[in-house]
Amino acid sequence: MKPVMPLPEEQDHNAPPVNPLPVTVVLLALAIFGIELVLTAAGAGIIGGPAGTGWRIAAIERFAFGAPFLDWMIENRVVRTEFLIRFVTYPFVHGTFTHALFALVFLLAIGKFVGEVLADWAVLLVFVVASVVGALVYGLAWDTRVPLFGGYPGAFGLVGAFTFILWSGLAGRAAGLRAFTLIGFLMGIQLVFGLLYGGAQDWVANLAGFAAGFALAFVVSPGGWNAIVRRIRQR
């Protein structure tokens, strides 16, 4: 009697070949790319006429975060809405098209990994909180008039969240090793870019964003506390 071959498991042929990006990551990326597209076109004289060449500088002056704004509020004990709004607007304005491109690569690559574990709202919360904490630490750490702008602190918050996911064992080992390789590669690119194009003081905002993302992931990730307890018991 011939052995009967087992039937292969049914597969969903309508499933996408790769996991889709979280909706919040797509929206953040579209906002960054859309603003950068307008500023790049204006700088090239395609839109805005002669005045368009100054749109990027005007956007940085209006929406970037600056330590003097935080110092003023602390010294005068007054909260001004136009100063507070800069904590969440600065991630969407960049100095150059290349600057925005690297921020988008960070956001899309790491956001996809984080979105496989966290809910859409949690991904958005990590990005926003990391951006706010990054700006706050930047303002407290440096006595400088150099503004902070760009999506790196928020993106590093997602890196911190995914680092927690890997550390806690919420992601598979193979996926974790691949992700760590990608994270190391992206951080290396960002470091080289920072050395070439300035922003030497931005590292403190990136580091603060990373720490905020790591800490917040403990709260918003499913089974975060149980994963930590399991990790401690393994040690």
VOBA-1610 file (N, C-alpha, C; in pm, whole numbers, padded with zeros to 5 digits, always signed):
BEGIN
Met+00086-00120+00000Met+00000+00000+00000Met+00088+00124+00000Lys+00065+00215-00095Lys+00147+00334-00103Lys+00107+00434+00005Pro+00210+00499+00062Pro+00178+00600+00164Pro+00106+00719+00100Val+00017+00774+00175Val-00060+00889+00127Val+00012+01016+00167Met+00041+01101+00070Met+00109+01227+00099Met+00013+01322+00168Pro+00056+01389+00272Pro-00033+01485+00339Pro-00061+01605+00250Leu-00181+01655+00259Leu-00219+01772+00181Leu-00152+01896+00238Pro-00104+01983+00153Pro-00044+02106+00204Pro-00150+02193+00270Glu-00103+02273+00367Glu-00196+02360+00437Glu-00250+02465+00341Glu-00374+02499+00363Glu-00436+02599+00278Glu-00370+02734+00301Gln-00349+02806+00194Gln-00286+02936+00202Gln-00382+03042+00150Asp-00366+03159+00206Asp-00446+03272+00163Asp-00374+03340+00046His-00421+03310-00076His-00355+03364-00194His-00384+03513-00213Asn-00479+03565-00137Asn-00510+03708-00147Asn-00429+03791-00049Ala-00351+03725+00036Ala-00272+03798+00135Ala-00161+03875+00065Pro-00128+03996+00112Pro-00021+04074+00050Pro+00114+04007+00073Pro+00209+04021-00020Pro+00340+03957-00004Pro+00419+04010+00115Val+00395+04134+00155Val+00461+04191+00273Val+00354+04255+00361Asn+00385+04263+00489Asn+00291+04325+00581Asn+00276+04473+00548Pro+00153+04522+00542Pro+00134+04663+00508Pro+00187+04754+00617Leu+00220+04876+00578Leu+00267+04976+00675Leu+00151+05021+00762Pro+00178+05054+00889Pro+00072+05111+00973Pro+00019+05240+00912Val-00110+05264+00930Val-00173+05382+00873Val-00107+05509+00925Thr-00075+05513+01054Thr-00014+05633+01110Thr+00124+05660+01050Val+00200+05555+01023Val+00331+05573+00960Val+00315+05630+00820Val+00217+05580+00746Val+00191+05630+00612Val+00152+05778+00617Leu+00065+05814+00711Leu+00022+05953+00722Leu+00138+06045+00761Leu+00221+06001+00855Leu+00338+06080+00895Leu+00433+06097+00777Ala+00456+05989+00704Ala+00547+05995+00590Ala+00492+06088+00482Leu+00362+06082+00458Leu+00302+06169+00357Leu+00312+06316+00398Ala+00295+06343+00527Ala+00306+06481+00576Ala+00448+06533+00556Ile+00548+06452+00595Ile+00687+06493+00580Ile+00723+06511+00433Phe+00684+06413+00351Phe+00719+06418+00210Phe+00647+06532+00139Gly+00519+06553+00173Gly+00443+06660+00109Gly+00501+06797+00138Ile+00536+06821+00265Ile+00595+06950+00302Ile+00730+06968+00233Glu+00811+06863+00233Glu+00942+06871+00171Glu+00931+06893+00020Leu+00833+06830-00042Leu+00812+06847-00186Leu+00781+06992-00218Val+00697+07055-00137Val+00662+07195-00159Val+00785+07284-00141Leu+00862+07260-00033Leu+00978+07344-00006Leu+01087+07325-00111Thr+01104+07202-00158Thr+01204+07176-00262Thr+01164+07243-00393Ala+01036+07232-00428Ala+00987+07296-00551Ala+01000+07448-00541Ala+00971+07503-00424Ala+00983+07646-00405Ala+01129+07690-00416Gly+01218+07611-00357Gly+01360+07644-00363Gly+01416+07639-00504Ala+01357+07554-00587Ala+01401+07542-00726Ala+01333+07644-00817Gly+01245+07727-00761Gly+01177+07829-00839Gly+01059+07778-00918Ile+01016+07654-00891Ile+00903+07598-00965Ile+00772+07659-00919Ile+00759+07683-00790Ile+00640+07747-00734Ile+00683+07863-00645Gly+00593+07954-00622Gly+00620+08063-00529Gly+00693+08181-00585Gly+00742+08170-00708Gly+00815+08282-00767Gly+00946+08310-00695Pro+00998+08431-00707Pro+01125+08466-00642Pro+01121+08450-00490Ala+01003+08473-00431Ala+00993+08461-00286Ala+00999+08317-00239Gly+00975+08221-00331Gly+00974+08081-00292Gly+01107+08030-00241Thr+01216+08094-00284Thr+01348+08049-00239Thr+01367+08068-00089Gly+01286+08152-00029Gly+01299+08176+00115Gly+01198+08101+00199Trp+01117+08016+00135Trp+01013+07946+00208Trp+01071+07851+00313Arg+01181+07782+00280Arg+01237+07686+00375Arg+01286+07757+00501Ile+01357+07866+00482Ile+01406+07942+00597Ile+01290+07995+00680Ala+01186+08044+00611Ala+01069+08095+00682Ala+00999+07983+00760Ala+00992+07864+00700Ala+00927+07751+00768Ala+01005+07710+00891Ile+01139+07708+00881Ile+01221+07674+00997Ile+01204+07777+01107Glu+01204+07905+01069Glu+01187+08011+01169Glu+01052+08003+01237Arg+00950+07959+01164Arg+00814+07960+01220Arg+00780+07832+01294Phe+00833+07716+01250Phe+00787+07588+01305Phe+00895+07510+01380Ala+01023+07545+01365Ala+01128+07470+01434Ala+01126+07501+01584Phe+01185+07410+01661Phe+01193+07431+01805Phe+01325+07501+01837Gly+01319+07593+01933Gly+01440+07664+01976Gly+01450+07667+02127Ala+01571+07647+02178Ala+01593+07650+02323Ala+01551+07784+02384Pro+01570+07898+02316Pro+01527+08024+02377Pro+01379+08030+02410Phe+01295+07961+02332Phe+01151+07959+02360Phe+01125+07890+02493Leu+01192+07777+02514Leu+01175+07704+02640Leu+01231+07785+02756Asp+01347+07846+02737Asp+01407+07927+02843Asp+01315+08042+02883Trp+01253+08105+02783Trp+01164+08217+02812Trp+01045+08173+02896Met+00985+08060+02861Met+00869+08012+02936Met+00907+07973+03079Ile+01025+07914+03096Ile+01068+07875+03230Ile+01098+07999+03314Glu+01170+08094+03257Glu+01208+08214+03332Glu+01087+08298+03370Asn+00990+08308+03279Asn+00873+08392+03305Asn+00755+08315+03362Arg+00768+08182+03368Arg+00661+08097+03420Arg+00529+08124+03346Val+00543+08135+03216Val+00428+08160+03130Val+00429+08058+03017Val+00315+07998+02990Val+00302+07901+02882Val+00238+07970+02763Arg+00309+07970+02651Arg+00258+08032+02529Arg+00232+07925+02425Thr+00111+07927+02370Thr+00071+07825+02274Thr+00160+07824+02151Glu+00199+07942+02102Glu+00282+07948+01981Glu+00421+07889+02004Phe+00463+07882+02131Phe+00590+07817+02162Phe+00571+07666+02179Leu+00463+07629+02246Leu+00437+07486+02269Leu+00414+07411+02139Ile+00349+07474+02043Ile+00316+07405+01919Ile+00442+07363+01845Arg+00552+07430+01870Arg+00677+07396+01803Arg+00730+07258+01845Phe+00690+07209+01960Phe+00732+07077+02005Phe+00682+06967+01910Val+00572+06993+01840Val+00515+06890+01753Val+00518+06929+01606Thr+00562+07051+01574Thr+00570+07090+01434Thr+00711+07073+01377Tyr+00812+07080+01464Tyr+00949+07076+01412Tyr+00984+06945+01340Pro+00924+06828+01373Pro+00961+06706+01301Pro+00924+06707+01153Phe+00840+06799+01110Phe+00791+06797+00973Phe+00863+06897+00881Val+00960+06968+00935Val+01038+07063+00857Val+01184+07018+00857His+01246+07015+00740His+01383+06967+00727His+01469+07070+00654Gly+01600+07056+00674Gly+01692+07153+00618Gly+01718+07135+00470Thr+01715+07013+00423Thr+01738+06982+00282Thr+01651+06864+00242Phe+01645+06837+00113Phe+01572+06721+00065Phe+01637+06593+00117Thr+01770+06589+00120Thr+01841+06470+00171Thr+01811+06447+00317His+01806+06554+00394His+01771+06545+00536His+01634+06480+00553Ala+01537+06525+00476Ala+01402+06468+00483Ala+01400+06324+00434Leu+01482+06293+00334Leu+01485+06157+00279Leu+01533+06057+00382Phe+01638+06091+00455Phe+01688+06001+00558Phe+01587+05983+00670Ala+01518+06091+00707Ala+01415+06080+00811Ala+01303+05988+00764Leu+01267+05996+00637Leu+01163+05909+00582Leu+01207+05763+00582Val+01333+05739+00549Val+01383+05601+00550Val+01375+05543+00690Phe+01417+05620+00789Phe+01406+05576+00928Phe+01261+05545+00963Leu+01173+05640+00933Leu+01033+05629+00972Leu+00967+05508+00908Leu+00986+05489+00779Leu+00920+05380+00708Leu+00977+05244+00748Ala+01109+05234+00757Ala+01171+05106+00787Ala+01140+05061+00929Ile+01165+05148+01025Ile+01142+05110+01165Ile+00994+05110+01198Gly+00918+05202+01138Gly+00774+05206+01163Gly+00705+05078+01122Lys+00752+05016+01014Lys+00694+04889+00971Lys+00716+04781+01076Phe+00839+04772+01128Phe+00869+04672+01230Phe+00785+04694+01356Val+00780+04820+01402Val+00706+04851+01524Val+00557+04825+01504Gly+00506+04859+01385Gly+00364+04841+01357Gly+00321+04696+01354Glu+00415+04602+01343Glu+00379+04460+01346Glu+00345+04413+01488Val+00381+04493+01587Val+00353+04457+01727Val+00259+04557+01793Leu+00282+04686+01771Leu+00201+04789+01836Leu+00083+04829+01748Ala-00020+04880+01813Ala-00137+04931+01742Ala-00102+05062+01673Asp-00183+05101+01577Asp-00157+05225+01502Asp-00148+05345+01595Trp-00241+05355+01690Trp-00239+05470+01780Trp-00114+05471+01865Ala-00064+05353+01899Ala+00057+05344+01982Ala+00180+05389+01903Val+00185+05356+01774Val+00296+05400+01690Val+00299+05552+01682Leu+00182+05612+01661Leu+00173+05758+01655Leu+00212+05819+01788Leu+00166+05761+01898Leu+00198+05814+02030Leu+00348+05811+02056Val+00413+05702+02018Val+00558+05691+02038Val+00630+05800+01960Phe+00591+05822+01835Phe+00656+05924+01753Phe+00639+06062+01813Val+00517+06095+01855Val+00488+06229+01908Val+00559+06250+02041Val+00547+06154+02132Val+00609+06169+02264Val+00761+06177+02252Ala+00820+06094+02167Ala+00964+06097+02148Ala+01008+06232+02091Ser+00929+06289+02001Ser+00962+06420+01945Ser+00956+06527+02053Val+00853+06523+02137Val+00839+06622+02244Val+00952+06609+02345Val+00980+06487+02388Val+01087+06465+02487Val+01222+06505+02428Gly+01244+06471+02300Gly+01370+06510+02236Gly+01390+06659+02236Ala+01285+06734+02203Ala+01296+06880+02203Ala+01316+06935+02343Leu+01245+06877+02440Leu+01257+06924+02578Leu+01400+06906+02630Val+01457+06789+02607Val+01593+06762+02653Val+01692+06849+02577Tyr+01669+06867+02448Tyr+01756+06954+02368Tyr+01757+07096+02424Gly+01639+07147+02458Gly+01631+07282+02512Gly+01694+07296+02649Leu+01684+07191+02730Leu+01743+07196+02864Leu+01893+07170+02863Ala+01940+07093+02766Ala+02081+07054+02765Ala+02171+07161+02705Trp+02122+07233+02604Trp+02209+07326+02533Trp+02162+07470+02550Asp+02256+07557+02569Asp+02229+07701+02567Asp+02269+07750+02428Thr+02178+07735+02335Thr+02209+07762+02195Thr+02090+07825+02126Arg+02120+07900+02021Arg+02015+07957+01939Arg+01997+07876+01810Val+02070+07765+01798Val+02055+07678+01681Val+01922+07603+01693Pro+01832+07615+01598Pro+01701+07551+01611Pro+01710+07400+01589Leu+01613+07330+01643Leu+01599+07186+01624Leu+01485+07162+01526Phe+01513+07087+01420Phe+01409+07055+01323Phe+01441+06922+01258Gly+01339+06858+01203Gly+01357+06728+01139Gly+01296+06616+01221Gly+01270+06505+01154Gly+01199+06393+01216Gly+01285+06290+01286Tyr+01414+06317+01304Tyr+01501+06218+01366Tyr+01461+06179+01509Pro+01434+06274+01600Pro+01398+06233+01736Pro+01277+06141+01741Gly+01174+06171+01661Gly+01057+06084+01657Gly+01090+05948+01599Ala+01172+05947+01493Ala+01212+05820+01434Ala+01296+05738+01530Phe+01384+05803+01604Phe+01463+05732+01703Phe+01374+05681+01817Gly+01261+05749+01841Gly+01166+05696+01937Gly+01111+05563+01892Leu+01085+05550+01762Leu+01040+05421+01708Leu+01150+05317+01718Val+01276+05360+01698Val+01389+05268+01716Val+01393+05218+01860Gly+01372+05310+01956Gly+01369+05271+02096Gly+01256+05175+02127Ala+01138+05200+02067Ala+01024+05111+02090Ala+01053+04972+02036Phe+01113+04966+01918Phe+01141+04835+01861Phe+01254+04764+01936Thr+01348+04842+01989Thr+01452+04782+02072Thr+01391+04715+02194Phe+01290+04781+02254Phe+01220+04718+02367Phe+01149+04591+02322Ile+01087+04596+02207Ile+01015+04479+02155Ile+01111+04361+02138Leu+01229+04389+02084Leu+01328+04283+02065Leu+01383+04235+02199Trp+01415+04328+02287Trp+01473+04294+02418Trp+01376+04211+02501Ser+01248+04243+02493Ser+01148+04174+02574Ser+01105+04041+02513Gly+01150+04013+02392Gly+01116+03887+02329Gly+00981+03887+02260Leu+00923+04006+02236Leu+00794+04013+02168Leu+00806+03992+02018Ala+00930+03991+01968Ala+00954+03963+01825Ala+01042+03840+01815Gly+01034+03773+01703Gly+01113+03652+01684Gly+01261+03682+01680Arg+01343+03583+01711Arg+01487+03601+01715Arg+01542+03637+01578Ala+01500+03567+01474Ala+01551+03594+01340Ala+01516+03735+01295Ala+01388+03772+01318Ala+01346+03907+01281Ala+01424+04009+01361Gly+01452+03979+01488Gly+01526+04071+01572Gly+01667+04094+01523Leu+01736+03987+01482Leu+01871+04002+01431Leu+01874+04085+01304Arg+01779+04062+01214Arg+01772+04141+01091Arg+01744+04287+01122Ala+01655+04309+01218Ala+01620+04447+01252Ala+01739+04519+01315Phe+01812+04452+01403Phe+01928+04515+01464Phe+02032+04552+01359Thr+02049+04466+01258Thr+02141+04497+01149Thr+02096+04622+01076Leu+01965+04630+01048Leu+01910+04746+00979Leu+01925+04871+01064Ile+01895+04861+01193Ile+01906+04976+01282Ile+02049+05027+01286Gly+02145+04935+01299Gly+02284+04975+01301Gly+02326+05045+01172Phe+02277+04993+01059Phe+02308+05054+00930Phe+02250+05194+00920Leu+02125+05210+00961Leu+02060+05341+00953Leu+02125+05441+01048Met+02162+05396+01168Met+02228+05486+01262Met+02364+05530+01208Gly+02435+05438+01142Gly+02563+05474+01083Gly+02546+05579+00974Ile+02444+05563+00890Ile+02417+05661+00786Ile+02384+05797+00848Gln+02301+05795+00953Gln+02263+05921+01017Gln+02384+05990+01079Leu+02476+05912+01136Leu+02595+05970+01196Leu+02682+06037+01090Val+02703+05968+00979Val+02782+06025+00869Val+02715+06151+00815Phe+02583+06144+00800Phe+02509+06260+00749Phe+02524+06378+00844Gly+02517+06352+00975Gly+02532+06459+01073Gly+02669+06523+01069Leu+02772+06440+01050Leu+02909+06492+01043Leu+02929+06577+00917Leu+02865+06538+00808Leu+02884+06608+00682Leu+02803+06737+00674Tyr+02682+06733+00731Tyr+02591+06846+00713Tyr+02558+06920+00842Gly+02632+06892+00946Gly+02610+06966+01070Gly+02510+06896+01160Gly+02454+06972+01255Gly+02359+06915+01350Gly+02426+06837+01460Ala+02548+06882+01499Ala+02626+06807+01598Ala+02555+06801+01733Gln+02473+06900+01764Gln+02405+06903+01892Gln+02275+06824+01892Asp+02232+06780+01775Asp+02105+06709+01765Asp+02108+06572+01830Trp+02229+06519+01855Trp+02237+06383+01907Trp+02166+06368+02040Val+02165+06474+02121Val+02101+06463+02251Val+01950+06448+02235Ala+01892+06514+02134Ala+01749+06499+02106Ala+01719+06359+02055Asn+01807+06307+01969Asn+01788+06171+01918Asn+01796+06068+02029Leu+01895+06086+02118Leu+01912+05993+02229Leu+01793+05999+02324Ala+01745+06120+02351Ala+01628+06135+02438Ala+01505+06074+02374Gly+01490+06091+02243Gly+01379+06030+02172Gly+01385+05878+02179Phe+01504+05823+02164Phe+01523+05678+02174Phe+01481+05628+02312Ala+01528+05696+02417Ala+01494+05656+02554Ala+01344+05666+02579Ala+01281+05773+02528Ala+01137+05789+02546Ala+01060+05679+02475Gly+01102+05643+02355Gly+01036+05536+02282Gly+01050+05402+02351Phe+01168+05375+02404Phe+01192+05250+02476Phe+01102+05242+02599Ala+01096+05351+02677Ala+01015+05350+02799Ala+00867+05343+02768Leu+00823+05415+02666Leu+00681+05418+02635Leu+00633+05284+02579Ala+00721+05213+02510Ala+00683+05084+02455Ala+00645+04985+02565Phe+00704+05002+02682Phe+00669+04917+02796Phe+00522+04932+02832Val+00468+05052+02811Val+00329+05080+02849Val+00232+05041+02737Val+00269+05069+02611Val+00173+05054+02502Val+00184+04921+02429Ser+00290+04844+02452Ser+00303+04716+02381Ser+00218+04610+02449Pro+00155+04523+02373Pro+00073+04417+02433Pro+00162+04316+02506Gly+00130+04293+02632Gly+00209+04198+02711Gly+00345+04250+02750Gly+00361+04383+02754Gly+00491+04440+02787Gly+00541+04400+02925Trp+00454+04410+03026Trp+00494+04376+03162Trp+00524+04228+03174Asn+00440+04144+03117Asn+00463+03999+03123Asn+00594+03962+03054Ala+00625+04032+02945Ala+00749+04003+02874Ala+00870+04038+02959Ile+00862+04149+03035Ile+00974+04187+03121Ile+00991+04087+03234Val+00880+04046+03294Val+00887+03947+03402Val+00949+03817+03351Arg+00907+03774+03233Arg+00964+03653+03175Arg+01112+03669+03148Arg+01152+03787+03104Arg+01293+03814+03076Arg+01376+03809+03203Ile+01322+03866+03311Ile+01393+03866+03438Ile+01408+03725+03493Arg+01302+03646+03481Arg+01307+03507+03530Arg+01409+03425+03452Gln+01425+03454+03322Gln+01524+03381+03243Gln+01666+03411+03291Arg+01687+03529+03347Arg+01819+03561+03397Arg+01846+03499+03534
//
